[in-house]
Amino acid sequence: MPSSGLLSIIALGMVAIALAAWLLSRATRQGYAVCLVSIAVYAFLYVPLAIVVLFSFNDSKLNAEWVGFTLSWYKTLFADQDMLRAAGNSVLIAVVASLCATVLGTMAGIAMHRYRTRVLPFMVLTPVAMPEILLGVSLLIFFIQVVGTELNLLTVIIAHITFCIGFVAIIVRARLAGMDESIFEAARDLGASPWQTFRLVTLPLIMPGVIAGALMAFTLSIDDFVITFFTAGVGVSTLPLQIYSMIKIAVTPEVNAISTLLMALTLVMIVVAGRLAPDALRGKAD
């Protein structure tokens, strides 16, 4: 009689075969080669995530093989104060950093679109192109030697805002680049003030880009390790730092459990963003 681990592999294989058959049945025009490549790419992206979710219910301390179904690792997770504190810090940092970066990045994107200078894009986009380890070291030196402050949760938030602004600005600028400037000129001709033009015309049009930028900033912030490592200081732990410290000893399914919850949180955010701005995930203009 096959083991439960073998049964799980067989079940995943059957799901993959069913998905592949469904995609191939719809590939009459695009061609089977393109469809097969797409299946391979999606399998490369999503099979590891499915394994992480599956093994979060594994009744074993090792991730080597499937033993049986259990919810004990989720109970262990909610009883682990260090892990919960690290997860709370990560969510707090990501929320504050994404909100601030969204506001500043939106302003920067509008400014880059309106004032076509070489200096402004260079200043805004440099943190995006700069290697993370170089940005982390420079921020560490800035906080300690220039500002003269101790590393804490606030320094991590400031560091995350710094490198998230550029990503939001790029998305907002790309959204504005595809719009007709006559829309804004018509609003001004009708007597709208600059603030009214922004609030009633510009902001609704770029809202899908703003939401997409906020989602990207949140995602980049919540899983950042390198910059957080240099700017966190003693006593400040985030989820990536906590997981890194656990890797030195052993990775238990508790890590899979927290990863599954983070994936669920990300999916919920995507669904909410799709409800608030349906075009944000489609890339369509109003």
C-alpha positions as semicolon CSV with decimal commas, in nm:
position;residue;x (nm);y (nm);z (nm)
1;M;0,000;0,000;0,000
2;P;0,156;0,336;-0,100
3;S;0,266;0,573;0,174
4;S;0,093;0,904;0,245
5;G;0,391;1,090;0,099
6;L;0,358;0,897;-0,228
7;L;-0,016;0,963;-0,233
8;S;0,048;1,337;-0,191
9;I;0,295;1,336;-0,481
10;I;0,046;1,143;-0,696
11;A;-0,228;1,394;-0,609
12;L;-0,007;1,691;-0,703
13;G;0,088;1,512;-1,024
14;M;-0,277;1,454;-1,115
15;V;-0,358;1,821;-1,054
16;A;-0,062;1,925;-1,272
17;I;-0,168;1,684;-1,549
18;A;-0,526;1,813;-1,536
19;L;-0,407;2,174;-1,557
20;A;-0,173;2,090;-1,844
21;A;-0,453;1,912;-2,031
22;W;-0,685;2,210;-1,984
23;L;-0,422;2,452;-2,113
24;L;-0,340;2,232;-2,411
25;S;-0,709;2,207;-2,499
26;R;-0,719;2,587;-2,530
27;A;-0,395;2,613;-2,727
28;T;-0,539;2,569;-3,076
29;R;-0,431;2,913;-3,193
30;Q;-0,125;2,991;-2,986
31;G;0,042;2,659;-3,058
32;Y;0,139;2,368;-2,840
33;A;0,501;2,477;-2,803
34;V;0,408;2,808;-2,642
35;C;0,159;2,630;-2,417
36;L;0,418;2,375;-2,303
37;V;0,667;2,649;-2,225
38;S;0,400;2,833;-2,027
39;I;0,322;2,518;-1,829
40;A;0,692;2,472;-1,749
41;V;0,729;2,834;-1,636
42;Y;0,418;2,825;-1,417
43;A;0,528;2,492;-1,269
44;F;0,869;2,642;-1,188
45;L;0,697;2,935;-1,013
46;Y;0,412;2,767;-0,829
47;V;0,516;2,410;-0,750
48;P;0,766;2,524;-0,479
49;L;0,492;2,740;-0,325
50;A;0,253;2,446;-0,327
51;I;0,517;2,232;-0,156
52;V;0,568;2,497;0,113
53;V;0,194;2,505;0,182
54;L;0,168;2,125;0,178
55;F;0,455;2,070;0,420
56;S;0,318;2,328;0,663
57;F;0,068;2,051;0,750
58;N;0,336;1,780;0,772
59;D;0,343;1,585;1,099
60;S;0,722;1,580;1,116
61;K;1,002;1,808;1,229
62;L;1,185;1,746;0,903
63;N;1,084;1,868;0,559
64;A;1,240;1,565;0,392
65;E;0,927;1,351;0,354
66;W;0,555;1,356;0,417
67;V;0,450;1,173;0,735
68;G;0,092;1,277;0,796
69;F;-0,154;1,566;0,823
70;T;-0,147;1,790;1,129
71;L;-0,226;2,144;1,241
72;S;0,023;2,134;1,526
73;W;0,274;2,358;1,350
74;Y;0,020;2,638;1,330
75;K;-0,045;2,593;1,702
76;T;0,331;2,605;1,760
77;L;0,355;2,917;1,548
78;F;0,087;3,105;1,741
79;A;0,260;3,006;2,064
80;D;0,604;3,123;1,945
81;Q;0,635;3,476;2,081
82;D;0,964;3,548;1,901
83;M;0,820;3,452;1,563
84;L;0,499;3,647;1,624
85;R;0,696;3,953;1,733
86;A;0,914;3,930;1,421
87;A;0,607;3,888;1,198
88;G;0,437;4,184;1,365
89;N;0,746;4,399;1,311
90;S;0,761;4,296;0,944
91;V;0,394;4,381;0,885
92;L;0,425;4,713;1,071
93;I;0,736;4,811;0,876
94;A;0,581;4,706;0,545
95;V;0,253;4,894;0,607
96;V;0,418;5,219;0,719
97;A;0,691;5,204;0,454
98;S;0,449;5,125;0,172
99;L;0,209;5,405;0,272
100;C;0,485;5,666;0,296
101;A;0,659;5,539;-0,018
102;T;0,330;5,543;-0,208
103;V;0,265;5,908;-0,122
104;L;0,622;6,021;-0,192
105;G;0,662;5,794;-0,495
106;T;0,338;5,919;-0,649
107;M;0,456;6,277;-0,607
108;A;0,795;6,186;-0,753
109;G;0,637;6,007;-1,050
110;I;0,414;6,306;-1,129
111;A;0,711;6,541;-1,095
112;M;0,926;6,329;-1,329
113;H;0,647;6,327;-1,585
114;R;0,576;6,698;-1,562
115;Y;0,929;6,838;-1,520
116;R;1,145;6,648;-1,767
117;T;1,484;6,708;-1,609
118;R;1,779;6,469;-1,584
119;V;1,853;6,531;-1,219
120;L;1,515;6,428;-1,074
121;P;1,499;6,077;-1,230
122;F;1,860;6,021;-1,126
123;M;1,785;6,109;-0,764
124;V;1,461;5,908;-0,748
125;L;1,574;5,596;-0,933
126;T;1,928;5,561;-0,793
127;P;1,815;5,355;-0,488
128;V;1,642;5,115;-0,728
129;A;1,954;5,053;-0,938
130;M;2,197;5,052;-0,644
131;P;2,297;4,707;-0,508
132;E;2,119;4,632;-0,181
133;I;2,436;4,563;0,012
134;L;2,580;4,901;-0,093
135;L;2,256;5,079;-0,002
136;G;2,245;4,897;0,334
137;V;2,603;4,990;0,421
138;S;2,552;5,353;0,317
139;L;2,236;5,381;0,528
140;L;2,415;5,221;0,822
141;I;2,695;5,478;0,798
142;F;2,441;5,759;0,756
143;F;2,241;5,666;1,065
144;I;2,542;5,608;1,290
145;Q;2,797;5,868;1,180
146;V;2,590;6,145;1,021
147;V;2,267;6,139;1,220
148;G;2,426;5,991;1,532
149;T;2,130;5,774;1,628
150;E;2,099;5,415;1,742
151;L;1,964;5,157;1,502
152;N;1,605;5,070;1,583
153;L;1,268;5,004;1,422
154;L;1,244;5,362;1,294
155;T;1,573;5,336;1,105
156;V;1,446;5,020;0,932
157;I;1,124;5,199;0,829
158;I;1,320;5,495;0,689
159;A;1,550;5,260;0,500
160;H;1,256;5,072;0,348
161;I;1,086;5,397;0,245
162;T;1,410;5,501;0,076
163;F;1,432;5,206;-0,161
164;C;1,053;5,170;-0,215
165;I;0,996;5,524;-0,340
166;G;1,169;5,455;-0,671
167;F;0,954;5,151;-0,751
168;V;0,631;5,344;-0,692
169;A;0,759;5,639;-0,895
170;I;0,841;5,415;-1,192
171;I;0,492;5,264;-1,199
172;V;0,313;5,600;-1,159
173;R;0,531;5,759;-1,425
174;A;0,459;5,473;-1,666
175;R;0,086;5,516;-1,598
176;L;0,105;5,889;-1,675
177;A;0,312;5,835;-1,989
178;G;0,022;5,663;-2,166
179;M;-0,233;5,937;-2,099
180;D;-0,354;6,216;-2,321
181;E;-0,236;6,553;-2,192
182;S;-0,545;6,720;-2,339
183;I;-0,750;6,573;-2,053
184;F;-0,564;6,784;-1,798
185;E;-0,568;7,089;-2,025
186;A;-0,945;7,055;-2,062
187;A;-0,986;7,049;-1,683
188;R;-0,784;7,367;-1,649
189;D;-0,981;7,533;-1,932
190;L;-1,301;7,453;-1,744
191;G;-1,176;7,651;-1,445
192;A;-1,039;7,374;-1,224
193;S;-0,760;7,473;-0,988
194;P;-0,437;7,267;-0,983
195;W;-0,556;7,086;-0,669
196;Q;-0,899;7,017;-0,820
197;T;-0,736;6,888;-1,138
198;F;-0,519;6,652;-0,938
199;R;-0,798;6,534;-0,706
200;L;-1,074;6,494;-0,965
201;V;-0,882;6,403;-1,282
202;T;-0,520;6,300;-1,227
203;L;-0,556;6,087;-0,915
204;P;-0,852;5,876;-1,038
205;L;-0,668;5,809;-1,365
206;I;-0,343;5,702;-1,200
207;M;-0,509;5,516;-0,911
208;P;-0,445;5,169;-1,064
209;G;-0,076;5,256;-1,086
210;V;-0,075;5,394;-0,732
211;I;-0,232;5,076;-0,593
212;A;0,004;4,858;-0,795
213;G;0,299;5,058;-0,662
214;A;0,172;5,024;-0,306
215;L;0,141;4,647;-0,345
216;M;0,494;4,624;-0,485
217;A;0,632;4,841;-0,205
218;F;0,458;4,626;0,057
219;T;0,591;4,305;-0,098
220;L;0,947;4,434;-0,132
221;S;0,945;4,565;0,224
222;I;0,801;4,262;0,399
223;D;1,057;4,018;0,258
224;D;1,366;4,242;0,251
225;F;1,667;4,094;0,426
226;V;1,990;4,270;0,324
227;I;1,898;4,631;0,398
228;T;1,709;4,527;0,712
229;F;2,014;4,334;0,832
230;F;2,229;4,649;0,821
231;T;1,973;4,891;0,969
232;A;1,783;4,684;1,227
233;G;2,020;4,703;1,521
234;V;2,023;4,490;1,834
235;G;1,687;4,369;1,961
236;V;1,494;4,443;1,641
237;S;1,388;4,132;1,454
238;T;1,184;4,094;1,139
239;L;1,050;3,778;0,980
240;P;1,336;3,736;0,728
241;L;1,593;3,789;1,006
242;Q;1,411;3,544;1,233
243;I;1,395;3,279;0,961
244;Y;1,764;3,333;0,886
245;S;1,850;3,274;1,250
246;M;1,645;2,953;1,247
247;I;1,820;2,824;0,935
248;K;2,144;2,804;1,132
249;I;1,985;2,538;1,352
250;A;1,705;2,369;1,156
251;V;1,411;2,471;0,941
252;T;1,095;2,321;1,085
253;P;0,747;2,324;0,926
254;E;0,678;2,623;1,151
255;V;0,859;2,831;0,888
256;N;0,632;2,678;0,624
257;A;0,331;2,774;0,834
258;I;0,428;3,140;0,862
259;S;0,514;3,143;0,491
260;T;0,169;3,003;0,409
261;L;0,003;3,274;0,615
262;L;0,209;3,541;0,440
263;M;0,105;3,403;0,102
264;A;-0,258;3,411;0,215
265;L;-0,214;3,774;0,327
266;T;-0,065;3,863;-0,012
267;L;-0,355;3,698;-0,196
268;V;-0,607;3,884;0,020
269;M;-0,432;4,213;-0,060
270;I;-0,444;4,136;-0,433
271;V;-0,815;4,056;-0,414
272;V;-0,886;4,376;-0,218
273;A;-0,680;4,579;-0,466
274;G;-0,874;4,421;-0,751
275;R;-1,200;4,523;-0,585
276;L;-1,091;4,879;-0,515
277;A;-0,933;4,936;-0,857
278;P;-1,018;4,663;-1,110
279;D;-0,777;4,805;-1,369
280;A;-0,480;4,794;-1,131
281;L;-0,406;4,429;-1,208
282;R;-0,501;4,445;-1,576
283;G;-0,293;4,737;-1,691
284;K;-0,585;4,901;-1,871
285;A;-0,638;5,271;-1,894
286;D;-0,969;5,429;-1,803
